[in-house]
Amino acid sequence: MGDEAVRLTSDLFWRATLVTGLIDLPLLALVARGVPPRLFASLKWPLATAAFLVYAGLWLAFGSVLYWDAVYRHVFPGWSRWLLPPWMGTLFGAAALLFWRLSVNAPRWPAVRFALLGGLVSLVGHGIGIRRGLMRVPLLAHASPASALAFGVTEFIVYWCAIVALAGAGHGLAVTARRRETARRG
């Protein structure tokens, strides 16, 4: 995709924010219902691992491949292109540990708190990107920072709900494997 192919606008970002916000609501309800506090407490490392995998994958696909030329080469030095996926994976894996710590003792819906913190962290990263010139790249030059930041929050909530789901699934598979191994030996 060339720099001139698409122009994202504030209107498009506001509409995308509404759509992803409407997607967030049932996802958060599923997270609240499917991940009770006791289960969430056992997901510390699965959440960190899932966050690493999700964000490394997102940065590989979008940051280093699909949108490098149109967006990210304007914000990051060229040498960082292929280092960004593991670095961002590690950064977001560490964020998952922090969000787990901030959420684990919530009396209700700690996994929802975790996903909402994940949404809010987008303000930090996108805010830094905006200060580094993100909104001046041709693809984004017709959008307001407020619309891009609002979309980022709802977009990231989707990712962090996926992280909770992946961590829960991984934990469930590990528990099942341990039970089968115990039954096989016993």
Secondary structure by P-SEA (a helix, b strand, c coil): cccccccccaaaaaaaaaaaaaaaaaaaaaaaaaccaaaaaacaaaaaaaaaaaaaaaaaacccccccccccccccccccccaaaaaaaaaaaaaaaaaaaacccccccaaaaaaaaaaaaaaaaaaaaaaaccccccccccccaaaaaaaaaaaaaaaaaaaaaaaaaaaaaaaaaaaaaaaaac
